[in-house]
Amino acid sequence: MSDELRELLAAEILDEDGELSLADLCRMCDLSTEQVYELVEYGVVEPRGQQPGQWRFRAVSVRRVRCAVRLQRDLGVNTAGAALALDLLEELQQLRTLARHR
């Protein structure tokens, strides 16, 4: 799948409050199921459902997964470090939003 098509699909999905299956997330982020399993294990994304075949991911998972992959690829951060960095970045964004509304 081309990067342009992937971006268009991501934009369409993210505009809606939809959910993605494991296969959808793998396709959107160009990852194997094993790579997504590792991201789930470390808390980068949290699926709904008990078994991988039943997993559903919030549409915003695409953004988190892509960011984690960039951290790993560009900075050499391991999966645990990427999960921590993502949590801290989200907390920072929440604090900035709070500060703007004061």
Phi and psi restraints in degrees (value plus and minus 20) as a CYANA .aco file:
   2 SER   PHI     -91.8   -51.8
   2 SER   PSI     135.0   175.0
   3 ASP   PHI     -81.0   -41.0
   3 ASP   PSI     -58.3   -18.3
   4 GLU   PHI     -84.0   -44.0
   4 GLU   PSI     -65.9   -25.9
   5 LEU   PHI     -84.1   -44.1
   5 LEU   PSI     -62.0   -22.0
   6 ARG   PHI     -79.9   -39.9
   6 ARG   PSI     -63.1   -23.1
   7 GLU   PHI     -84.9   -44.9
   7 GLU   PSI     -61.2   -21.2
   8 LEU   PHI     -82.8   -42.8
   8 LEU   PSI     -63.4   -23.4
   9 LEU   PHI     -85.2   -45.2
   9 LEU   PSI     -60.8   -20.8
  10 ALA   PHI     -83.1   -43.1
  10 ALA   PSI     -63.0   -23.0
  11 ALA   PHI     -82.1   -42.1
  11 ALA   PSI     -61.1   -21.1
  12 GLU   PHI     -84.2   -44.2
  12 GLU   PSI     -64.8   -24.8
  13 ILE   PHI     -88.1   -48.1
  13 ILE   PSI     -62.9   -22.9
  14 LEU   PHI     -90.6   -50.6
  14 LEU   PSI     -43.7    -3.7
  15 ASP   PHI     -90.4   -50.4
  15 ASP   PSI     -46.4    -6.4
  16 GLU   PHI    -117.9   -77.9
  16 GLU   PSI     139.8   179.8
  17 ASP   PHI    -112.2   -72.2
  17 ASP   PSI      30.2    70.2
  18 GLY   PHI    -104.0   -64.0
  18 GLY   PSI     157.6   197.6
  19 GLU   PHI    -145.5  -105.5
  19 GLU   PSI     134.8   174.8
  20 LEU   PHI    -138.3   -98.3
  20 LEU   PSI     125.6   165.6
  21 SER   PHI    -100.2   -60.2
  21 SER   PSI     152.0   192.0
  22 LEU   PHI     -78.8   -38.8
  22 LEU   PSI     -64.7   -24.7
  23 ALA   PHI     -82.5   -42.5
  23 ALA   PSI     -60.8   -20.8
  24 ASP   PHI     -81.9   -41.9
  24 ASP   PSI     -65.9   -25.9
  25 LEU   PHI     -83.3   -43.3
  25 LEU   PSI     -62.7   -22.7
  26 CYS   PHI     -79.7   -39.7
  26 CYS   PSI     -64.3   -24.3
  27 ARG   PHI     -85.1   -45.1
  27 ARG   PSI     -65.3   -25.3
  28 MET   PHI     -84.8   -44.8
  28 MET   PSI     -53.5   -13.5
  29 CYS   PHI    -125.1   -85.1
  29 CYS   PSI     -19.1    20.9
  30 ASP   PHI      36.3    76.3
  30 ASP   PSI      29.6    69.6
  31 LEU   PHI    -144.3  -104.3
  31 LEU   PSI     138.3   178.3
  32 SER   PHI    -102.4   -62.4
  32 SER   PSI     144.4   184.4
  33 THR   PHI     -83.0   -43.0
  33 THR   PSI     -55.4   -15.4
  34 GLU   PHI     -82.1   -42.1
  34 GLU   PSI     -58.6   -18.6
  35 GLN   PHI     -85.8   -45.8
  35 GLN   PSI     -60.1   -20.1
  36 VAL   PHI     -88.3   -48.3
  36 VAL   PSI     -58.9   -18.9
  37 TYR   PHI     -75.1   -35.1
  37 TYR   PSI     -63.6   -23.6
  38 GLU   PHI     -84.9   -44.9
  38 GLU   PSI     -60.7   -20.7
  39 LEU   PHI     -84.1   -44.1
  39 LEU   PSI     -57.1   -17.1
  40 VAL   PHI     -87.1   -47.1
  40 VAL   PSI     -64.5   -24.5
  41 GLU   PHI     -76.4   -36.4
  41 GLU   PSI     -58.5   -18.5
  42 TYR   PHI    -112.9   -72.9
  42 TYR   PSI     -17.6    22.4
  43 GLY   PHI      62.6   102.6
  43 GLY   PSI      -4.3    35.7
  44 VAL   PHI     -84.1   -44.1
  44 VAL   PSI     -62.4   -22.4
  45 VAL   PHI    -153.9  -113.9
  45 VAL   PSI     131.4   171.4
  46 GLU   PHI    -144.7  -104.7
  46 GLU   PSI      88.4   128.4
  47 PRO   PHI     -98.7   -58.7
  47 PRO   PSI     137.2   177.2
  48 ARG   PHI    -115.8   -75.8
  48 ARG   PSI     121.4   161.4
  49 GLY   PHI      92.9   132.9
  49 GLY   PSI     134.2   174.2
  50 GLN   PHI    -104.8   -64.8
  50 GLN   PSI     -64.4   -24.4
  51 GLN   PHI    -131.1   -91.1
  51 GLN   PSI     131.4   171.4
  52 PRO   PHI     -70.7   -30.7
  52 PRO   PSI     -55.6   -15.6
  53 GLY   PHI     -87.1   -47.1
  53 GLY   PSI     -40.1    -0.1
  54 GLN   PHI    -122.9   -82.9
  54 GLN   PSI     -26.6    13.4
  55 TRP   PHI     -79.9   -39.9
  55 TRP   PSI     119.4   159.4
  56 ARG   PHI    -152.1  -112.1
  56 ARG   PSI     112.9   152.9
  57 PHE   PHI    -132.3   -92.3
  57 PHE   PSI     120.4   160.4
  58 ARG   PHI     -83.5   -43.5
  58 ARG   PSI     130.5   170.5
  59 ALA   PHI     -78.4   -38.4
  59 ALA   PSI     -51.1   -11.1
  60 VAL   PHI     -88.8   -48.8
  60 VAL   PSI     -30.0    10.0
  61 SER   PHI     -81.4   -41.4
  61 SER   PSI     -50.0   -10.0
  62 VAL   PHI     -79.4   -39.4
  62 VAL   PSI     -65.8   -25.8
  63 ARG   PHI     -83.2   -43.2
  63 ARG   PSI     -65.5   -25.5
  64 ARG   PHI     -83.9   -43.9
  64 ARG   PSI     -63.4   -23.4
  65 VAL   PHI     -84.7   -44.7
  65 VAL   PSI     -65.8   -25.8
  66 ARG   PHI     -82.2   -42.2
  66 ARG   PSI     -59.8   -19.8
  67 CYS   PHI     -85.0   -45.0
  67 CYS   PSI     -63.4   -23.4
  68 ALA   PHI     -81.1   -41.1
  68 ALA   PSI     -62.7   -22.7
  69 VAL   PHI     -83.6   -43.6
  69 VAL   PSI     -60.7   -20.7
  70 ARG   PHI     -83.8   -43.8
  70 ARG   PSI     -61.6   -21.6
  71 LEU   PHI     -80.9   -40.9
  71 LEU   PSI     -62.2   -22.2
  72 GLN   PHI     -87.2   -47.2
  72 GLN   PSI     -66.9   -26.9
  73 ARG   PHI     -91.7   -51.7
  73 ARG   PSI     -68.7   -28.7
  74 ASP   PHI    -103.0   -63.0
  74 ASP   PSI     -52.6   -12.6
  75 LEU   PHI    -133.1   -93.1
  75 LEU   PSI     -24.9    15.1
  76 GLY   PHI      51.7    91.7
  76 GLY   PSI       2.1    42.1
  77 VAL   PHI     -95.3   -55.3
  77 VAL   PSI     118.1   158.1
  78 ASN   PHI     -97.7   -57.7
  78 ASN   PSI     154.0   194.0
  79 THR   PHI     -83.0   -43.0
  79 THR   PSI     -60.9   -20.9
  80 ALA   PHI     -82.7   -42.7
  80 ALA   PSI     -62.0   -22.0
  81 GLY   PHI     -85.5   -45.5
  81 GLY   PSI     -58.5   -18.5
  82 ALA   PHI     -84.3   -44.3
  82 ALA   PSI     -61.7   -21.7
  83 ALA   PHI     -81.9   -41.9
  83 ALA   PSI     -64.4   -24.4
  84 LEU   PHI     -83.9   -43.9
  84 LEU   PSI     -65.2   -25.2
  85 ALA   PHI     -80.6   -40.6
  85 ALA   PSI     -62.3   -22.3
  86 LEU   PHI     -83.4   -43.4
  86 LEU   PSI     -63.2   -23.2
  87 ASP   PHI     -81.7   -41.7
  87 ASP   PSI     -62.8   -22.8
  88 LEU   PHI     -87.3   -47.3
  88 LEU   PSI     -58.7   -18.7
  89 LEU   PHI     -84.0   -44.0
  89 LEU   PSI     -60.8   -20.8
  90 GLU   PHI     -86.9   -46.9
  90 GLU   PSI     -59.7   -19.7
  91 GLU   PHI     -83.7   -43.7
  91 GLU   PSI     -61.5   -21.5
  92 LEU   PHI     -80.8   -40.8
  92 LEU   PSI     -63.1   -23.1
  93 GLN   PHI     -83.0   -43.0
  93 GLN   PSI     -60.7   -20.7
  94 GLN   PHI     -83.7   -43.7
  94 GLN   PSI     -61.4   -21.4
  95 LEU   PHI     -85.2   -45.2
  95 LEU   PSI     -60.0   -20.0
  96 ARG   PHI     -83.0   -43.0
  96 ARG   PSI     -61.1   -21.1
  97 THR   PHI     -83.8   -43.8
  97 THR   PSI     -62.9   -22.9
  98 LEU   PHI     -81.8   -41.8
  98 LEU   PSI     -63.2   -23.2
  99 ALA   PHI     -84.1   -44.1
  99 ALA   PSI     -56.2   -16.2
 100 ARG   PHI     -87.7   -47.7
 100 ARG   PSI     -49.5    -9.5
 101 HIS   PHI    -111.3   -71.3
 101 HIS   PSI     -13.4    26.6
